[in-house]
């Protein structure tokens, strides 16, 4: 599952390899599932953009529901009635975690095609002829060689067959250049082959030569095909390829269409890069789904709450704030009257953001963000706590691996007493610290 998620996150950069596999399988459920997962990432991306657009979020959520989840969906992913009703009840207003359960259902579907594809690729790999180990040490990889080869491969894929003579010349010269000096017979054979194929009036010394008249004259004066001569000819051929054939390829409609897919960077990749830049820990969507479930489960949430309490600071308040915002979202979905919803907003702000008990800010968000919530509380609507909750989630997520390691190392009946003991020790330390300050 984890490898599949890693592959899905870079699917757009891998030529949509897994998507094409699902399409070619003929299994419509697999196709619909991979399409849904891709579209869902674009939905998630809306919540990480500057300036959330509630109308666009709502529109995309309804589109996802009608296309993949509803009973009459044209690309149904086989969601059961209970899950469908659950999503529909929370469709307005739409929040980031709206499709969490559907995503988990989708990932379970995609495990089958992923396993099948991985097995087939493994079988194909086993059939590849292995290069003798001693040959690998002889080859000194040249960065420019691979750069050149990739550009050449692009051109071949586009069917520019007239280009092939230039490519083959460059590759044959590269093969000759990398042949060890000790293998004189092989070098002699390859030298004669290059001279017969390319160093004649049909190619290098002809009217369609990649070289200028002056360059042809300089090469003709050289007596043997030494490595410096090979490098010089390669440079001439390469320049001709890059100035004549590469621009033709870059201007094709196929290349332009391919580049469009590269612009759409996966939202999970974006989040991971930005969070790593800030020194934060981020994981796969499966981990995120699991962590949300942990927080929404009263038993495991209390365990995690006890765990972070011993870390100090406002971490326990961060957990409580996240839970209260979730309850606020549920209140919005229940279509309660405005007065009830406004009272809930006031309660959350009074407890965590503008508390009567010092300090006024009781959670780990920047003061500027707290001030923004206070000033815009009547304008932001159901998304008033969105940014703060995302920040809380990312902050708490950093402690998830450590908690997971602890909970898996001991029995559950031992975990609760251990966490409670740590909480009591932390309380004693706080009391002792307060007593010292008073004295």
C-alpha positions as CSV (number, residue, x, y, z in Angstrom):
1,X,0.0,0.0,0.0
2,X,2.8,2.5,0.9
3,X,4.7,1.9,-2.3
4,X,1.5,2.3,-4.3
5,X,0.8,5.7,-2.6
6,X,4.3,6.9,-3.3
7,X,3.8,5.9,-6.9
8,X,0.4,7.7,-7.1
9,X,1.9,10.9,-5.7
10,X,4.3,11.1,-8.7
11,X,2.0,9.5,-11.2
12,X,1.8,12.7,-13.3
13,X,5.6,12.8,-13.5
14,X,5.8,9.1,-14.6
15,X,3.8,9.4,-17.7
16,X,0.6,8.2,-16.0
17,X,2.0,4.7,-16.1
18,X,-0.3,3.2,-13.5
19,X,-3.4,5.0,-15.0
20,X,-2.6,3.6,-18.4
21,X,-2.3,0.1,-17.0
22,X,-5.7,0.4,-15.4
23,X,-7.2,1.7,-18.6
24,X,-5.7,-1.1,-20.7
25,X,-6.9,-3.8,-18.2
26,X,-10.5,-3.3,-19.3
27,X,-11.6,-3.2,-15.7
28,X,-13.9,-0.1,-15.4
29,X,-13.9,-0.1,-11.6
30,X,-10.1,0.2,-11.6
31,X,-10.2,3.0,-14.1
32,X,-12.9,4.9,-12.2
33,X,-10.9,4.5,-8.9
34,X,-7.7,5.9,-10.3
35,X,-9.5,8.8,-11.9
36,X,-11.3,9.5,-8.6
37,X,-8.0,9.5,-6.6
38,X,-6.4,11.9,-9.1
39,X,-9.4,14.3,-9.1
40,X,-9.5,14.1,-5.3
41,X,-6.0,15.5,-5.1
42,X,-7.0,18.5,-7.1
43,X,-9.9,19.0,-4.6
44,X,-7.5,18.8,-1.7
45,X,-5.2,21.4,-3.4
46,X,-8.0,24.0,-3.1
47,X,-7.6,24.0,0.6
48,X,-3.8,24.8,0.4
49,X,-4.1,27.7,-2.0
50,X,-3.9,31.3,-0.8
51,X,-7.4,32.7,-0.5
52,X,-9.9,29.9,-0.2
53,X,-12.8,30.2,-2.7
54,X,-15.8,28.6,-0.9
55,X,-17.9,28.6,-4.2
56,X,-15.2,26.7,-6.1
57,X,-14.7,24.2,-3.2
58,X,-18.4,23.5,-3.1
59,X,-18.7,23.1,-6.8
60,X,-15.7,20.6,-7.0
61,X,-17.1,18.6,-4.0
62,X,-20.5,18.3,-5.7
63,X,-18.8,17.3,-9.0
64,X,-16.8,14.6,-7.3
65,X,-19.9,13.3,-5.5
66,X,-22.1,13.2,-8.7
67,X,-19.4,11.7,-10.9
68,X,-18.1,9.0,-8.6
69,X,-20.2,8.5,-5.4
70,X,-23.9,9.0,-6.2
71,X,-26.1,6.1,-7.0
72,X,-26.4,7.4,-10.6
73,X,-22.7,8.2,-11.0
74,X,-21.4,7.7,-14.5
75,X,-18.0,6.6,-13.1
76,X,-19.2,4.8,-10.1
77,X,-16.5,3.4,-7.7
78,X,-18.9,1.0,-5.9
79,X,-19.5,3.0,-2.7
80,X,-22.1,1.4,-0.4
81,X,-25.4,3.2,0.5
82,X,-24.3,3.9,4.1
83,X,-21.1,5.6,3.0
84,X,-22.8,7.5,0.2
85,X,-25.4,8.9,2.7
86,X,-22.7,9.9,5.1
87,X,-20.9,11.9,2.4
88,X,-24.1,13.5,1.1
89,X,-25.0,14.6,4.6
90,X,-21.7,16.5,4.9
91,X,-21.6,17.8,1.4
92,X,-22.7,21.4,2.4
93,X,-20.5,23.0,3.4
94,X,-17.7,20.9,2.0
95,X,-14.5,20.4,4.1
96,X,-11.2,18.9,3.2
97,X,-11.9,15.5,4.9
98,X,-15.3,15.1,3.2
99,X,-14.1,12.2,1.0
100,X,-11.7,10.5,3.5
101,X,-13.8,7.3,3.8
102,X,-14.3,7.2,0.0
103,X,-10.6,7.7,-0.5
104,X,-9.8,4.7,1.8
105,X,-12.4,2.6,-0.2
106,X,-10.7,3.7,-3.4
107,X,-7.2,2.8,-2.2
108,X,-8.4,-0.7,-1.2
109,X,-9.7,-1.1,-4.8
110,X,-6.4,0.1,-6.4
111,X,-4.3,-2.4,-4.4
112,X,-5.4,-5.2,-6.8
113,X,-4.3,-3.6,-10.0
114,X,-1.1,-2.3,-8.4
115,X,-0.1,-5.8,-7.2
116,X,-0.9,-7.2,-10.6
117,X,1.2,-4.5,-12.4
118,X,4.1,-4.9,-10.0
119,X,4.1,-8.7,-10.5
120,X,4.1,-8.4,-14.3
121,X,6.8,-5.8,-14.2
122,X,8.8,-8.1,-12.0
123,X,8.4,-11.0,-14.4
124,X,9.4,-8.7,-17.3
125,X,12.5,-7.6,-15.4
126,X,13.6,-11.2,-14.8
127,X,13.6,-11.7,-18.6
128,X,16.0,-8.9,-19.2
129,X,19.5,-10.0,-20.2
130,X,21.9,-9.3,-17.4
131,X,25.1,-7.4,-18.3
132,X,28.2,-9.2,-16.9
133,X,29.4,-7.5,-13.7
134,X,33.0,-6.9,-15.0
135,X,31.7,-4.9,-17.9
136,X,29.9,-2.4,-15.6
137,X,33.2,-1.4,-14.0
138,X,34.7,-0.6,-17.4
139,X,32.0,1.9,-18.4
140,X,32.5,5.4,-17.0
141,X,29.1,7.0,-17.3
142,X,29.2,10.4,-19.0
143,X,26.6,12.9,-18.0
144,X,26.5,14.5,-21.4
145,X,26.0,11.1,-22.9
146,X,22.8,10.4,-21.0
147,X,21.6,14.0,-21.6
148,X,22.2,13.5,-25.3
149,X,20.6,10.0,-25.2
150,X,17.4,11.3,-23.6
151,X,17.0,14.1,-26.1
152,X,17.6,11.5,-28.9
153,X,15.0,9.2,-27.4
154,X,12.4,11.9,-27.5
155,X,13.1,12.5,-31.2
156,X,12.8,8.8,-32.0
157,X,9.5,8.6,-30.2
158,X,8.2,11.3,-32.4
159,X,9.1,9.4,-35.5
160,X,11.6,11.8,-36.9
161,X,13.4,9.1,-38.9
162,X,15.6,11.4,-40.9
163,X,17.3,12.2,-37.6
164,X,18.4,8.6,-37.0
165,X,21.7,8.8,-39.1
166,X,22.9,11.6,-36.8
167,X,22.0,9.8,-33.7
168,X,23.6,6.5,-34.8
169,X,26.7,8.3,-35.7
170,X,26.9,9.9,-32.3
171,X,26.2,6.6,-30.5
172,X,28.7,4.6,-32.5
173,X,31.4,7.2,-31.8
174,X,30.5,7.1,-28.1
175,X,30.8,3.3,-28.1
176,X,34.2,3.5,-29.8
177,X,35.4,6.2,-27.4
178,X,34.5,4.1,-24.4
179,X,36.2,1.0,-25.7
180,X,39.4,0.4,-23.6
181,X,42.7,1.1,-25.4
182,X,43.9,-2.5,-24.5
183,X,41.2,-4.0,-26.7
184,X,43.0,-3.0,-29.9
185,X,41.2,-5.5,-32.2
186,X,37.8,-4.3,-31.1
187,X,38.8,-0.6,-31.5
188,X,40.3,-1.3,-35.0
189,X,37.1,-3.1,-36.1
190,X,34.9,-0.2,-34.8
191,X,37.1,2.4,-36.3
192,X,36.8,0.8,-39.7
193,X,33.1,0.5,-39.3
194,X,32.7,4.2,-38.4
195,X,34.9,5.3,-41.3
196,X,32.9,3.2,-43.8
197,X,29.5,4.3,-42.5
198,X,30.0,8.0,-41.6
199,X,33.3,9.4,-42.7
200,X,32.4,9.4,-46.4
201,X,30.8,11.6,-49.1
202,X,27.3,10.2,-48.3
203,X,27.4,11.6,-44.8
204,X,30.1,13.6,-43.0
205,X,31.9,14.9,-46.1
206,X,28.8,15.2,-48.3
207,X,26.4,18.0,-49.1
208,X,24.1,17.1,-46.1
209,X,26.9,16.9,-43.6
210,X,26.3,18.2,-40.1
211,X,29.7,19.8,-40.3
212,X,30.7,23.1,-42.0
213,X,33.2,23.1,-44.9
214,X,35.9,24.3,-42.5
215,X,35.1,21.5,-40.0
216,X,35.2,18.9,-42.7
217,X,38.6,20.1,-43.8
218,X,40.0,20.0,-40.3
219,X,38.8,16.4,-39.7
220,X,40.0,15.2,-43.1
221,X,43.6,16.3,-42.2
222,X,43.6,13.9,-39.1
223,X,45.2,10.6,-39.7
224,X,43.7,8.3,-37.1
225,X,40.4,8.1,-35.2
226,X,41.8,8.9,-31.7
227,X,39.6,9.8,-28.8
228,X,40.2,13.6,-29.2
229,X,39.1,13.3,-32.8
230,X,36.0,11.3,-31.8
231,X,35.1,14.0,-29.2
232,X,35.4,16.7,-31.9
233,X,33.2,14.9,-34.4
234,X,30.7,14.1,-31.6
235,X,30.5,17.8,-30.7
236,X,29.8,18.7,-34.4
237,X,27.0,16.1,-34.6
238,X,25.5,17.0,-31.3
239,X,25.4,20.7,-32.2
240,X,23.6,19.9,-35.4
241,X,21.0,17.8,-33.6
242,X,20.4,20.4,-31.0
243,X,20.1,23.3,-33.4
244,X,18.2,21.5,-36.2
245,X,16.2,18.6,-34.9
246,X,15.5,19.5,-31.2
247,X,13.6,22.7,-32.0
248,X,11.4,20.7,-34.4
249,X,10.5,18.3,-31.6
250,X,9.8,21.1,-29.1
251,X,7.4,22.8,-31.4
252,X,5.2,19.7,-32.0
253,X,1.7,19.5,-30.6
254,X,2.5,16.2,-28.9
255,X,5.3,17.8,-26.8
256,X,3.1,20.7,-25.9
257,X,0.3,18.4,-24.7
258,X,2.8,16.4,-22.7
259,X,4.1,19.4,-20.9
260,X,0.6,20.4,-19.7
261,X,0.5,17.4,-17.5
262,X,3.8,18.4,-15.8
263,X,2.3,21.7,-14.6
264,X,-0.3,19.9,-12.4
265,X,1.9,19.1,-9.5
266,X,0.3,16.7,-7.1
267,X,-1.0,18.4,-4.0
268,X,0.5,15.8,-1.7
269,X,3.9,16.5,-3.2
270,X,3.4,20.2,-2.8
271,X,2.4,19.8,0.9
272,X,5.3,17.5,1.5
273,X,7.9,19.9,-0.1
274,X,6.5,23.0,1.8
275,X,6.4,21.2,5.1
276,X,9.9,19.8,4.8
277,X,11.1,23.3,4.0
278,X,9.7,24.4,7.3
279,X,11.2,21.5,9.2
280,X,7.8,19.7,9.6
281,X,7.1,16.0,9.2
282,X,4.6,14.8,6.6
283,X,3.5,11.4,5.5
284,X,1.4,9.7,2.9
285,X,-2.4,10.2,2.5
286,X,-2.9,6.8,4.1
287,X,-1.1,7.9,7.3
288,X,-3.1,11.2,7.3
289,X,-6.4,9.2,7.0
290,X,-5.3,6.9,9.8
291,X,-4.3,9.8,12.0
292,X,-7.6,11.6,11.5
293,X,-9.4,8.3,12.6
294,X,-7.2,8.2,15.7
295,X,-8.2,11.7,16.7
296,X,-11.9,11.0,16.0
297,X,-11.9,7.8,18.1
298,X,-12.5,8.8,21.8
299,X,-10.3,6.1,23.2
300,X,-7.2,6.5,21.0
301,X,-7.6,10.3,21.1
302,X,-7.5,10.3,24.9
303,X,-4.3,8.1,24.7
304,X,-2.7,10.5,22.2
305,X,-3.8,13.5,24.3
306,X,-2.1,12.0,27.4
307,X,1.0,11.3,25.3
308,X,1.4,14.9,24.0
309,X,0.6,16.4,27.4
310,X,3.9,15.1,28.7
311,X,5.6,17.0,25.9
312,X,4.6,20.3,27.5
313,X,3.4,23.5,25.8
314,X,-0.1,23.8,24.4
315,X,-0.1,20.4,22.6
316,X,-3.0,19.0,24.6
317,X,-5.0,22.2,23.8
318,X,-4.1,21.7,20.2
319,X,-5.8,18.3,20.3
320,X,-8.9,19.8,22.0
321,X,-9.0,22.7,19.5
322,X,-8.9,20.3,16.6
323,X,-11.7,18.2,18.1
324,X,-13.9,21.3,18.8
325,X,-13.4,22.5,15.2
326,X,-14.6,19.1,14.0
327,X,-17.7,19.4,16.2
328,X,-18.2,22.9,14.7
329,X,-18.1,21.4,11.2
330,X,-20.6,18.7,12.2
331,X,-22.8,21.5,13.5
332,X,-22.6,23.2,10.1
333,X,-23.7,20.0,8.4
334,X,-26.6,19.6,10.8
335,X,-28.0,22.8,9.3
336,X,-28.5,24.3,12.8
337,X,-29.8,27.9,13.1
338,X,-27.3,30.8,12.8
339,X,-27.5,31.6,16.5
340,X,-26.4,28.1,17.5
341,X,-23.5,28.1,15.1
342,X,-22.4,31.6,16.2
343,X,-22.5,30.5,19.8
344,X,-20.2,27.6,19.0
345,X,-17.8,30.0,17.2
346,X,-17.7,32.3,20.2
347,X,-17.1,29.3,22.5
348,X,-14.1,28.1,20.5
349,X,-12.7,31.6,20.3
350,X,-13.2,32.2,24.0
351,X,-11.5,29.0,25.0
352,X,-8.5,28.9,22.7
353,X,-7.9,32.1,20.8
354,X,-9.1,34.9,23.1
355,X,-9.2,33.3,26.5
356,X,-10.0,35.2,29.7
357,X,-7.3,33.2,31.4
358,X,-3.7,34.3,30.6
359,X,-2.2,33.8,28.1
360,X,-5.1,34.8,25.8
361,X,-3.8,32.5,23.0
362,X,-4.0,28.9,24.3
363,X,-3.0,27.0,21.1
364,X,0.1,26.9,18.8
365,X,-0.8,29.3,16.1
366,X,0.9,32.6,15.2
367,X,-0.6,35.7,16.9
368,X,-1.3,37.2,13.5
369,X,-3.5,34.3,12.5
370,X,-5.4,34.6,15.8
371,X,-6.0,38.3,15.1
372,X,-7.2,37.4,11.6
373,X,-9.8,35.0,13.0
374,X,-11.0,37.7,15.5
375,X,-11.3,40.3,12.8
376,X,-12.8,38.2,10.1
377,X,-15.0,35.9,12.1
378,X,-18.2,37.2,10.5
379,X,-16.8,37.1,7.0
380,X,-15.2,33.7,6.8
381,X,-18.3,31.6,7.3
382,X,-17.9,27.9,7.9
383,X,-14.2,28.1,7.0
384,X,-13.3,30.5,9.8
385,X,-11.0,27.9,11.6
386,X,-9.7,26.2,8.4
387,X,-6.1,27.5,8.4
388,X,-5.7,27.1,12.2
389,X,-7.0,23.6,12.2
390,X,-4.6,22.6,9.3
391,X,-1.7,24.1,11.3
392,X,-2.8,22.2,14.4
393,X,-3.0,18.9,12.5
394,X,0.4,19.3,11.0
395,X,1.9,20.2,14.4
396,X,0.3,17.1,16.0
397,X,1.3,14.9,13.1
398,X,4.9,15.3,14.0
399,X,4.3,13.3,17.2
400,X,2.3,10.6,15.5
401,X,5.3,8.3,14.6
402,X,6.7,8.4,18.2
403,X,3.2,7.6,19.6
404,X,2.8,4.9,17.1
405,X,6.1,3.3,18.1
406,X,5.3,3.5,21.8
407,X,1.8,2.0,21.4
408,X,3.0,-0.9,19.3
409,X,5.9,-1.7,21.7
410,X,3.6,-2.6,24.7
411,X,0.2,-4.1,25.3
412,X,-2.8,-1.8,25.3
413,X,-3.7,-2.6,28.9
414,X,-0.2,-1.3,29.8
415,X,-0.3,1.7,27.6
416,X,-3.1,3.6,29.5
417,X,-1.4,3.3,32.9
418,X,1.9,4.3,31.5
419,X,0.5,7.5,29.8
420,X,-1.4,8.4,33.0
421,X,1.7,8.0,35.0
422,X,3.6,10.3,32.7
423,X,0.7,12.8,33.0
424,X,0.9,12.7,36.8
425,X,4.7,13.2,36.7
426,X,4.3,16.2,34.4
427,X,1.7,17.7,36.8
428,X,4.1,17.2,39.7
429,X,6.9,18.9,37.8
430,X,4.6,21.9,37.0
431,X,3.5,22.2,40.6
432,X,7.1,22.1,41.8
433,X,8.0,24.7,39.3
434,X,5.2,27.0,40.4
435,X,6.1,26.5,44.1
436,X,9.7,27.5,43.4
437,X,8.6,30.7,41.6
438,X,6.4,31.6,44.6
439,X,9.2,31.1,47.0
